Amino acid sequence: MLLAGEENEKTELLRRFRDEVLLNTQEGRKYVKLFYRYSLQLTEIINKNPQIRVQAKNVLESIIPEIQSVLRGDGATTVESSDIIKAVLDSISMEAGQGLKKDIDIFRRNFVRRDSSTTIRSFILTPACPVSGGS
């Protein structure tokens, strides 16, 4: 598990972000739906590959301050982790099934198109090209 044990507080923070932010926007609901569609495959990939597990944990750690800011209602802070996000997406994609690969590719293109100062708030709340929704 990426955020086990003493990380329970961070897991709860991610749940709050899902419930209070993501599920309240059309764009956010798409990402939650995709996460649940691919969660078993993602878990399998992460569990089988320690390098991807480290990358994924680093991404989560890097976005926690932005998530906290969004939940507090503060002004958005810039996420300076786009390179590690792209790297973990590339690593997961190499191990993924066809549907997940396709959706990662679409997500990655949308993510890369955004300004390098993209914040989680602006990325989630600003509509982009839809993901395929395929399996």
C-alpha positions in Angstrom: 0.0 0.0 0.0 1.4 3.4 -0.9 0.1 5.2 2.2 0.0 2.6 4.9 0.4 2.8 8.7 1.3 6.3 9.9 0.2 7.6 6.5 -3.4 7.1 7.5 -3.8 10.9 7.8 -2.8 11.3 4.1 -5.1 8.5 3.0 -8.0 10.3 4.8 -6.9 13.6 3.1 -7.1 11.9 -0.3 -10.6 10.6 0.5 -11.7 14.0 1.5 -10.3 15.4 -1.7 -12.3 12.8 -3.7 -15.5 13.4 -1.8 -15.4 17.2 -1.3 -13.7 18.3 -4.6 -13.5 15.6 -7.3 -17.0 14.3 -6.9 -18.4 17.9 -7.2 -17.1 18.5 -10.7 -17.7 16.8 -14.0 -14.0 16.6 -14.7 -13.3 15.3 -11.2 -16.0 12.6 -11.5 -14.4 11.4 -14.7 -11.1 10.9 -12.9 -12.7 9.1 -10.0 -14.5 6.8 -12.4 -11.3 6.0 -14.2 -9.5 5.4 -11.0 -12.1 2.8 -9.9 -12.2 1.3 -13.4 -8.5 0.6 -13.3 -7.8 0.3 -9.6 -7.2 -3.4 -9.6 -4.8 -3.2 -12.6 -3.0 -0.2 -11.1 -2.6 -2.0 -7.8 -1.2 -5.1 -9.5 1.2 -3.0 -11.5 2.4 -1.1 -8.5 2.7 -4.2 -6.3 4.8 -6.0 -8.9 7.2 -3.1 -9.7 9.0 -1.5 -6.7 10.3 1.3 -9.0 6.7 2.3 -10.0 5.7 2.0 -6.3 8.4 4.6 -5.4 7.4 6.8 -8.3 3.7 6.7 -7.4 4.5 7.5 -3.7 6.7 10.4 -4.7 3.8 11.8 -6.9 1.4 11.5 -4.0 3.8 13.2 -1.6 4.4 16.0 -4.1 0.7 16.8 -4.5 -0.3 16.6 -0.8 0.4 20.3 -0.2 -1.8 21.3 -3.1 -4.6 19.0 -1.9 -4.4 20.5 1.5 -4.6 24.0 0.1 -7.7 23.1 -2.0 -9.4 21.6 1.0 -8.7 24.6 3.2 -10.0 26.9 0.4 -6.6 28.7 0.2 -5.3 30.1 -3.1 -3.9 27.4 -5.3 -0.3 26.5 -5.0 1.7 25.4 -8.0 2.6 21.8 -8.3 6.2 21.5 -9.3 6.0 17.8 -10.0 4.9 17.5 -13.6 8.0 15.6 -14.6 7.6 12.9 -12.0 3.9 12.7 -12.8 4.8 12.1 -16.5 7.5 9.6 -15.5 5.1 7.5 -13.4 2.4 7.6 -16.1 5.0 6.4 -18.6 6.2 3.6 -16.3 2.6 2.4 -15.6 1.7 2.6 -19.3 4.5 0.2 -20.2 2.9 -2.4 -17.9 -0.8 -1.6 -18.5 -3.4 -3.3 -20.6 -4.7 -1.6 -23.8 -7.6 0.4 -22.2 -5.5 1.8 -19.4 -2.7 2.6 -21.9 -5.2 4.5 -24.1 -6.6 6.5 -21.2 -3.1 7.3 -19.8 -2.1 8.6 -23.2 -5.1 10.8 -23.4 -4.6 12.1 -19.8 -0.9 12.7 -20.4 -1.6 14.7 -23.6 -4.1 16.8 -21.7 -1.7 17.2 -18.8 1.2 18.2 -21.0 -0.9 20.8 -22.9 -1.5 22.7 -19.7 0.9 25.4 -18.6 3.8 24.1 -16.5 2.4 26.1 -13.6 -0.8 23.9 -13.6 -2.3 23.5 -10.2 -4.4 20.5 -9.1 -7.3 22.9 -8.7 -7.1 24.3 -12.2 -6.4 20.8 -13.7 -9.4 19.2 -12.1 -11.8 22.1 -12.4 -10.9 23.2 -16.0 -12.5 20.9 -18.5 -10.2 19.2 -21.1 -10.6 16.7 -23.8 -12.4 13.7 -22.3 -10.7 10.4 -21.7 -11.9 7.5 -23.8 -13.7 5.7 -21.0 -12.8 2.4 -22.7 -11.6 -0.7 -20.9 
